[in-house]
Amino acid sequence: MIEKAEGLIQNKMRFNTQQLARMMDFSAVRAESDFNDIQRMAEAARVYHPIAVFALPAWTPVLQDLLADRPDI
């Protein structure tokens, strides 16, 4: 019975990459995050389409500029 229940759960929880990414957010909120980190995160967001992307307030304008043409992120 347990194997059958586990199989049902596994079958219902299959996601493709884009569906899974839309359940995640990306963040670069460490004090040592620099422009390269923000840029790499924005590039990854363009590829994987997460639901949200976060940076420290000082980097928010940069992140907004990098993703200005992507309102879905």
C-alpha positions in Angstrom: 0.0 0.0 0.0 2.8 2.4 0.9 4.6 1.7 -2.5 1.4 2.5 -4.3 0.9 5.8 -2.5 4.5 6.8 -3.0 4.1 6.0 -6.7 1.1 8.2 -7.0 2.8 11.1 -5.2 5.9 10.7 -7.5 3.7 10.7 -10.7 1.9 13.9 -9.6 5.0 15.8 -8.7 6.8 15.8 -12.1 7.8 19.2 -13.2 9.7 20.5 -16.2 12.5 23.0 -15.8 10.4 26.0 -16.4 7.6 24.9 -14.1 10.1 24.3 -11.3 11.9 27.6 -11.9 8.6 29.4 -11.6 8.3 28.1 -8.0 11.7 29.5 -7.1 13.3 32.9 -6.6 16.9 33.9 -7.2 18.7 36.1 -4.7 22.0 37.8 -4.3 21.7 39.3 -0.8 25.0 38.7 0.7 27.1 41.7 1.7 29.9 40.6 -0.6 27.6 40.3 -3.7 29.1 42.5 -6.4 28.2 43.6 -9.9 29.3 40.3 -11.4 27.1 38.4 -9.1 24.1 40.6 -10.0 24.8 40.3 -13.7 25.1 36.5 -13.5 21.9 36.2 -11.5 20.1 38.4 -14.1 21.5 36.2 -16.9 20.3 33.1 -15.1 16.9 34.7 -14.6 16.6 35.3 -18.4 17.3 31.6 -19.0 15.3 30.0 -16.2 12.4 32.5 -15.7 12.1 32.4 -11.8 9.1 33.9 -10.2 11.2 36.7 -8.6 14.8 38.0 -8.3 16.1 39.8 -5.3 19.2 41.9 -4.5 20.3 44.2 -1.7 18.7 47.7 -2.0 22.0 49.2 -3.3 21.8 46.8 -6.3 18.1 47.0 -7.0 18.4 49.8 -9.7 21.1 47.8 -11.5 18.9 44.6 -11.4 15.9 46.6 -12.6 18.0 47.9 -15.6 19.3 44.4 -16.4 15.8 42.9 -16.4 13.8 46.0 -17.6 12.6 44.1 -20.7 11.4 41.1 -18.7 8.3 42.0 -16.7 7.6 38.3 -16.2 10.5 38.1 -13.8 
